[in-house]
């Protein structure tokens, strides 16, 4: 929690990539079914 104040941009970028990655996974799963 302490590092979140020092590097909010880094966490934002990482979570952004994870969000896009999982969204692509969901699209693949739904299109597969």
Backbone bond lengths (Angstrom), bond angles and torsions (degrees), N, CA, C in turn:
res aa  C-N    CA-C-N  psi(-1)  N-CA   C-N-CA  omega(-1)  CA-C   N-CA-C  phi
1 X - - - 1.461 - - 1.527 110.51 -
2 X 1.328 116.79 -30.22 1.469 119.62 -178.38 1.533 110.45 -70.92
3 X 1.331 116.91 -37.70 1.470 119.15 -176.97 1.523 111.03 -74.51
4 X 1.336 117.60 -19.45 1.467 120.02 -178.68 1.533 110.82 -62.33
5 X 1.365 116.93 -31.99 1.472 119.86 -179.89 1.527 110.17 -73.10
6 X 1.339 116.70 -32.30 1.468 119.63 -176.40 1.532 111.89 -81.42
7 X 1.323 116.64 -32.99 1.471 118.01 -178.17 1.520 111.19 -130.27
8 X 1.323 119.67 65.83 1.467 120.31 178.63 1.526 111.53 -71.72
9 X 1.349 115.97 -32.31 1.472 119.62 -178.35 1.525 109.76 -66.77
10 X 1.338 116.46 -40.80 1.472 119.88 -179.37 1.526 110.01 -61.52
11 X 1.334 116.39 -46.53 1.468 119.87 179.76 1.523 110.50 -63.56
12 X 1.346 116.22 -37.80 1.461 119.67 -179.42 1.525 110.22 -62.69
13 X 1.348 116.11 -42.99 1.472 120.54 -179.77 1.527 110.45 -65.30
14 X 1.348 116.26 -44.91 1.470 120.30 -178.23 1.525 110.34 -63.06
15 X 1.341 116.59 -48.00 1.467 119.60 -179.03 1.526 110.47 -66.29
16 X 1.332 117.00 -30.98 1.465 120.61 177.89 1.527 110.42 -64.36
17 X 1.348 115.91 -45.50 1.469 119.74 178.98 1.524 110.74 -63.72
18 X 1.347 116.87 -41.53 1.467 121.20 179.89 1.526 109.85 -63.63
19 X 1.344 116.63 -40.84 1.466 120.55 -179.10 1.522 110.29 -63.40
20 X 1.340 116.70 -44.60 1.472 120.87 179.57 1.526 110.23 -64.91
21 X 1.354 115.81 -41.93 1.461 120.23 -178.89 1.529 111.00 -60.95
22 X 1.350 116.60 -46.48 1.464 120.12 -179.07 1.524 111.24 -69.19
23 X 1.344 116.98 -33.20 1.468 119.45 178.74 1.530 109.29 -65.22
24 X 1.348 116.70 -39.73 1.469 119.97 177.69 1.528 110.22 -65.64
25 X 1.348 116.65 -37.68 1.465 120.57 178.49 1.524 110.05 -62.85
26 X 1.347 116.10 -43.69 1.475 120.30 -179.40 1.522 109.79 -62.52
27 X 1.363 116.71 -41.26 1.469 120.36 -179.80 1.530 109.57 -62.21
28 X 1.346 116.57 -42.59 1.472 120.28 179.63 1.523 110.36 -63.56
29 X 1.342 117.10 -41.79 1.464 120.65 -178.39 1.527 110.42 -65.37
30 X 1.336 116.33 -44.66 1.472 119.54 -177.59 1.527 110.79 -68.69
31 X 1.334 118.13 -39.63 1.461 120.69 -179.94 1.534 109.54 -70.01
32 X 1.346 117.16 -30.32 1.462 121.02 178.54 1.523 110.61 -67.12
33 X 1.332 116.41 -38.06 1.458 120.95 178.42 1.520 108.57 -83.23
